[in-house]
Amino acid sequence: MYKYSSEFGSYYLRSENGEIIFMTDEVSVLFDSDGYVLLKHGRPEAVESYRKKMVDAYNKSGLQDYVKGLTILTGKFAVDDLNRILDTVGYIEVLLKKIAH
């Protein structure tokens, strides 16, 4: 399973054997705000590109109602929170509540 770490002010996503998948200064999380289901995470530009592709596909398929729930959260987060997003279903909702306080 992939895990985030933080070094020198940047985030690193690493594979199980420690190989660096990517590095970024901020992390974006794309999720469905209806069920807080993780859809994509990573570098902001990659996540935004993925969201755009989803929006286009949903619109072409007549599923415009699903587009409303596609939400991107971008910023600097605690590494523990990022890793919990990856391995705990629904943790995005917990993170949103933490951010609100």
C-alpha positions as CSV (number, residue, x, y, z in Angstrom):
1,M,0.0,0.0,0.0
2,Y,1.2,3.5,-0.8
3,K,2.0,5.9,2.1
4,Y,2.7,9.6,2.3
5,S,5.8,11.0,4.1
6,S,6.9,14.6,4.6
7,E,10.5,15.7,4.1
8,F,12.0,19.1,3.6
9,G,8.6,20.7,3.4
10,S,7.3,18.5,0.6
11,Y,5.2,15.4,0.5
12,Y,6.4,12.1,-0.9
13,L,4.1,9.2,-1.9
14,R,6.1,6.0,-1.5
15,S,5.4,2.4,-2.5
16,E,5.6,-0.5,0.0
17,N,9.3,-0.9,-0.8
18,G,10.0,2.8,-0.3
19,E,10.2,3.8,-3.9
20,I,9.2,7.4,-4.5
21,I,6.1,7.6,-6.7
22,F,5.9,11.4,-6.7
23,M,6.8,14.5,-4.7
24,T,4.6,17.6,-4.3
25,D,4.5,20.6,-2.1
26,E,0.7,20.3,-1.6
27,V,-1.7,17.4,-1.9
28,S,-5.1,17.4,-3.5
29,V,-7.9,14.9,-2.7
30,L,-10.8,14.4,-5.0
31,F,-13.8,12.8,-3.4
32,D,-17.6,12.4,-3.7
33,S,-19.1,14.7,-1.2
34,D,-22.2,12.6,-0.9
35,G,-20.5,9.6,0.6
36,Y,-17.0,11.0,1.2
37,V,-15.5,8.3,-1.1
38,L,-11.9,8.9,-2.2
39,L,-11.7,9.1,-6.0
40,K,-8.1,10.4,-6.5
41,H,-5.2,11.9,-4.6
42,G,-1.9,13.4,-5.5
43,R,-0.4,16.4,-7.1
44,P,-3.0,19.2,-7.5
45,E,-2.6,19.4,-11.3
46,A,-3.0,15.7,-11.8
47,V,-6.1,15.6,-9.5
48,E,-7.7,18.5,-11.3
49,S,-7.0,16.9,-14.7
50,Y,-8.7,13.7,-13.5
51,R,-11.7,15.6,-12.2
52,K,-12.1,17.4,-15.5
53,K,-12.1,14.0,-17.3
54,M,-14.7,12.7,-14.9
55,V,-16.9,15.8,-15.4
56,D,-16.6,15.5,-19.2
57,A,-17.5,11.8,-19.1
58,Y,-20.4,12.3,-16.7
59,N,-21.8,15.2,-18.8
60,K,-21.5,13.2,-22.0
61,S,-23.3,10.3,-20.4
62,G,-26.2,12.5,-19.1
63,L,-25.1,12.1,-15.5
64,Q,-24.8,15.8,-14.6
65,D,-26.2,15.3,-11.1
66,Y,-23.1,13.3,-10.2
67,V,-20.8,16.3,-11.1
68,K,-22.1,18.4,-8.2
69,G,-20.6,16.0,-5.7
70,L,-17.1,15.9,-7.1
71,T,-15.0,17.9,-4.6
72,I,-11.3,18.7,-4.5
73,L,-9.6,19.6,-1.2
74,T,-6.0,21.0,-1.7
75,G,-3.5,22.0,0.9
76,K,-0.9,21.0,3.4
77,F,-2.2,18.2,5.6
78,A,-0.8,16.2,8.4
79,V,0.8,13.0,7.0
80,D,-1.2,10.9,9.4
81,D,-4.4,12.4,8.0
82,L,-3.3,11.7,4.4
83,N,-2.4,8.1,5.1
84,R,-5.8,7.6,6.9
85,I,-7.6,8.9,3.9
86,L,-5.8,6.2,1.9
87,D,-6.6,3.3,4.2
88,T,-9.8,4.3,6.1
89,V,-13.1,4.5,4.2
90,G,-14.9,7.7,5.0
91,Y,-12.0,9.4,6.7
92,I,-12.3,12.4,4.5
93,E,-15.4,13.4,6.5
94,V,-13.4,13.2,9.7
95,L,-10.7,15.4,8.2
96,L,-13.2,18.0,7.0
97,K,-14.6,18.2,10.6
98,K,-11.0,18.6,11.9
99,I,-10.3,21.4,9.4
100,A,-13.6,23.2,10.3
101,H,-12.5,23.5,14.0
